[in-house]
């Protein structure tokens, strides 16, 4: 038994030593020429646009919270399944009834969420108010700040031209 703990201790020490060695090695062997560009936040290779503290719709938070709520319910399924597998016939019937009530509550919650349109992200609803069809299509193209041309206005481009443009790039 003590040999098992000794092996675990050796594995932890080796893992910690490797981690520390890699960090120290990168610091010692790495280039040391700091610049304004190297310290700027990296934004997918694009020139950073706007501030990092911009507001975005609350719907992102709603979806995140709903995901957590419906994800946490799976945590309750694992112990239930383990107990269900080892139970007698009477226990299995009781546990099946319990799970039926649990799933029914989840279904009611899901129907309520659909009824309140918490997951409705269609173009007809923006920030809780109705938008007429086509309004969102008239937005200017997104510019990232590092384009060399004026961009392509898709509303004035003929559909056949769009197809030929995309096929010529392939």
PEHUKA-V728520 format. One record per run of one state. SS is the DSSP state (H for helix, E for strand, - for the rest). FROM is the first residue (numbers start at 0). TO is the last residue. If there is no record, write none. Layout:
ss:SS from:FROM to:TO
ss:SS from:FROM to:TO
This chain:
ss:- from:0 to:0
ss:H from:1 to:28
ss:- from:29 to:34
ss:H from:35 to:38
ss:- from:39 to:57
ss:H from:58 to:85
ss:- from:86 to:87
ss:H from:88 to:114
ss:- from:115 to:123
ss:E from:124 to:125
ss:- from:126 to:127
ss:E from:128 to:129
ss:- from:130 to:134
ss:H from:135 to:137
ss:- from:138 to:157
ss:H from:158 to:168
ss:- from:169 to:169
